[in-house]
Amino acid sequence: MTQRTINTTLAAAALLATGLASAHALYTDTQSRLGFSASKDLGNGVRLDLATEHGLFNDLKAYNYNEFELGFNIKANDWLSIAPVLRFKDERSFNRNSNTHGNWAREMRPMLNATLSHTYEDWKFDMRNRFEWRQYANSSTQNWNRYRNRVRVTSPWKWTDLKINPYASVELFQPLSGQSGGKNRRARQNFEAAVGVNMTLTDDVGLNLYYMAEFTEQRSNSLRHAANIIGVAMSYKF
């Protein structure tokens, strides 16, 4: 590991700690996400993707979820890519009113992504359309489907030798079945807005740091729970 990689990792840890401390002033719940991904170019516009992510919530007091996914990204042309993905996730609910933890729910989630992209004067725009089929191992939890739409803008700026590249995104989560008030309390509308930076540590290793504000529909269908999310994600090409 090079000295630059070590210094950048330490700086990322310091930035994460500072972000978590300052973000708590915005909303009452602060969360964190830690991710790692690896990809392999298979040729002919096909890429193998592996990823894992872990989350803490309720002001980092509760281990909320861990997930693993496997997918293939297929570049159809310059503006469209298709990606079938299979995600496995263990997630635990939390009751904020009683401050108690719920049971773990194991889920298998087949997904299909269709991403449209366009570059204008070195600014990159992409819109990811994701369809999810959420299937739970527990027979008492109703399976449900969801559509997600993420729009992201990536700047042309790449600062320093690390090629620090800012971006911003918004994402809407819309249940297609099992709506709130029905059998599945997990099926709720979500909205996320994020700003972050991607940087290059080595030719094969990248780092993504981001802040995200998340708004989740409550059971009353009229209130929203707001949360801060600070994320760190490492990526590797092999």
C-alpha positions in Angstrom: 0.0 0.0 0.0 1.5 3.4 -1.0 1.9 6.3 1.3 -0.6 8.3 -0.7 -3.3 5.5 -0.2 -2.6 5.5 3.5 -2.8 9.3 3.8 -6.0 9.4 1.7 -7.6 6.6 3.8 -6.8 8.5 7.0 -8.2 11.7 5.5 -11.4 9.9 4.5 -11.8 8.6 8.1 -11.3 12.1 9.5 -13.8 13.5 7.0 -16.3 10.8 7.9 -16.0 11.6 11.6 -16.3 15.3 11.0 -19.3 14.8 8.7 -21.1 12.6 11.2 -20.6 15.1 14.0 -21.8 18.1 11.9 -24.6 16.3 10.1 -26.4 15.4 13.3 -27.4 19.0 13.7 -29.6 18.8 10.5 -31.8 15.8 11.5 -32.2 13.7 14.6 -31.0 10.4 13.1 -27.5 10.0 11.7 -26.6 6.9 9.8 -23.5 5.5 8.0 -22.9 3.2 5.1 -19.6 1.3 4.3 -19.3 -0.3 0.9 -16.9 -2.2 -1.2 -17.2 -3.2 -4.8 -15.1 -5.1 -7.4 -15.5 -5.3 -11.1 -14.0 -7.2 -14.0 -14.3 -6.3 -17.7 -15.3 -9.5 -19.6 -15.1 -7.9 -23.0 -17.7 -7.1 -25.6 -19.2 -4.4 -23.4 -20.0 -6.8 -20.5 -18.7 -6.2 -17.0 -19.0 -8.4 -13.9 -19.8 -6.5 -10.7 -19.6 -7.7 -7.1 -20.5 -5.5 -4.1 -21.2 -5.5 -0.4 -22.5 -2.8 1.9 -23.1 -2.5 5.6 -25.1 0.1 7.5 -25.5 1.6 11.0 -28.5 3.7 11.9 -30.3 5.3 14.9 -27.3 7.6 15.6 -24.9 4.6 14.9 -26.3 2.7 17.8 -27.9 -0.1 15.8 -26.4 -2.4 13.2 -29.1 -2.1 10.6 -28.2 -4.3 7.5 -25.6 -6.1 5.5 -26.0 -7.0 1.8 -24.1 -8.7 -1.0 -24.9 -8.5 -4.7 -23.7 -10.0 -8.0 -24.5 -8.5 -11.4 -23.6 -8.1 -15.0 -23.5 -4.7 -16.6 -24.1 -4.9 -20.4 -23.4 -1.8 -22.4 -25.9 -1.9 -25.3 -24.6 1.4 -26.9 -23.2 4.8 -26.0 -26.3 5.9 -24.1 -27.9 2.7 -22.7 -26.7 0.0 -20.3 -28.6 -3.0 -18.9 -27.7 -4.7 -15.7 -29.4 -7.8 -14.2 -28.5 -8.0 -10.5 -29.2 -10.4 -7.6 -28.9 -9.0 -4.1 -29.0 -10.8 -0.8 -29.8 -8.7 2.2 -30.2 -9.1 6.0 -32.0 -6.1 7.5 -33.3 -5.3 11.0 -36.1 -3.0 11.7 -36.0 -0.4 14.5 -38.9 1.2 16.4 -38.0 4.9 17.0 -40.9 5.4 19.3 -40.0 2.7 21.8 -36.3 2.7 21.0 -36.3 -1.1 20.5 -34.9 -3.4 17.8 -37.0 -5.7 15.6 -36.2 -9.0 14.1 -33.8 -9.6 11.3 -35.4 -10.2 7.9 -33.5 -12.1 5.2 -34.3 -11.1 1.7 -33.4 -12.1 -1.9 -33.8 -9.2 -4.3 -33.6 -9.8 -8.1 -33.2 -6.4 -9.8 -33.0 -5.0 -13.3 -31.3 -1.7 -14.1 -31.7 0.3 -17.3 -29.4 3.3 -17.2 -29.5 6.1 -19.8 -26.4 8.4 -20.0 -25.4 11.5 -21.9 -22.4 13.8 -21.8 -22.8 17.5 -22.5 -19.6 19.7 -22.5 -17.9 17.2 -20.3 -20.8 17.1 -17.8 -22.1 13.6 -17.4 -25.8 13.0 -16.9 -27.3 9.6 -16.2 -30.7 8.2 -15.2 -30.9 4.8 -13.6 -34.3 3.0 -13.7 -34.3 0.1 -11.3 -37.0 -2.6 -10.9 -36.8 -4.6 -7.7 -38.6 -7.8 -6.7 -38.2 -8.1 -2.9 -38.6 -11.7 -1.7 -38.4 -12.5 2.0 -37.4 -15.8 3.6 -39.9 -15.3 6.4 -43.3 -16.4 5.1 -45.0 -13.9 7.4 -43.5 -11.0 5.5 -45.2 -10.1 2.3 -43.1 -10.0 -0.9 -43.4 -6.7 -2.8 -42.0 -4.9 -5.8 -40.5 -1.4 -6.2 -39.4 1.0 -8.8 -36.4 3.3 -8.2 -35.4 6.3 -10.3 -32.0 7.9 -9.8 -30.7 11.0 -11.7 -27.1 11.9 -11.2 -24.9 14.7 -12.5 -21.1 14.3 -12.5 -18.9 17.3 -13.0 -16.0 17.5 -15.4 -13.7 18.7 -12.6 -10.9 16.4 -11.4 -8.8 18.0 -8.8 -5.2 17.1 -7.7 -3.4 13.8 -8.5 -6.3 11.9 -6.9 -8.7 13.2 -9.6 -11.3 14.3 -7.1 -14.5 14.4 -9.0 -17.7 15.9 -7.5 -21.2 14.7 -8.3 -24.8 15.1 -7.1 -27.8 12.8 -7.3 -31.5 12.4 -6.3 -33.4 9.1 -6.2 -37.1 8.3 -5.8 -38.3 5.0 -4.4 -41.9 4.1 -5.4 -43.5 0.8 -4.2 -45.5 -1.0 -6.9 -47.2 -3.4 -4.5 -47.6 -3.9 -0.7 -48.2 -0.2 0.0 -48.1 1.3 3.5 -51.3 0.5 5.3 -51.4 -2.9 3.7 -49.8 -6.1 4.8 -46.2 -5.0 4.4 -45.0 -2.1 6.6 -41.7 -2.0 4.7 -43.3 -0.9 1.5 -43.0 2.9 1.8 -42.0 5.8 -0.4 -38.4 7.1 0.0 -36.5 10.0 -1.4 -32.7 10.5 -1.3 -30.5 13.5 -2.2 -26.8 13.1 -2.2 -23.6 15.0 -2.9 -20.2 13.4 -3.0 -16.8 13.0 -4.6 -15.1 10.1 -6.4 -11.3 9.9 -6.3 -8.6 7.6 -7.8 -6.2 6.1 -5.3 -4.4 3.9 -7.8 -5.1 2.7 -11.3 -7.3 -0.1 -9.9 -8.6 1.4 -6.6 -11.2 4.1 -6.2 -12.8 5.9 -3.2 -16.3 7.4 -3.0 -17.2 9.8 -0.1 -20.7 11.2 0.1 -23.4 12.8 2.2 -27.0 11.8 1.7 -30.3 13.2 3.1 -33.0 10.5 3.2 -36.7 11.0 3.7 -38.9 8.0 4.4 -42.7 7.8 4.5 -44.2 6.9 7.9 -47.2 4.7 8.5 -49.5 7.7 8.8 -48.8 8.5 5.0 -48.4 12.1 6.0 -45.1 12.3 7.9 -41.6 11.8 6.8 -38.6 10.5 8.8 -35.5 12.4 7.9 -32.0 11.1 8.3 -28.4 12.0 7.6 -26.3 9.4 5.9 -22.5 9.6 5.6 -21.0 7.0 3.3 -17.6 5.6 2.3 -17.2 3.1 -0.6 -14.1 1.5 -2.0 -14.0 0.1 -5.5 -11.5 -2.2 -7.1 -11.0 -3.3 -10.7 -9.4 -6.7 -11.4 
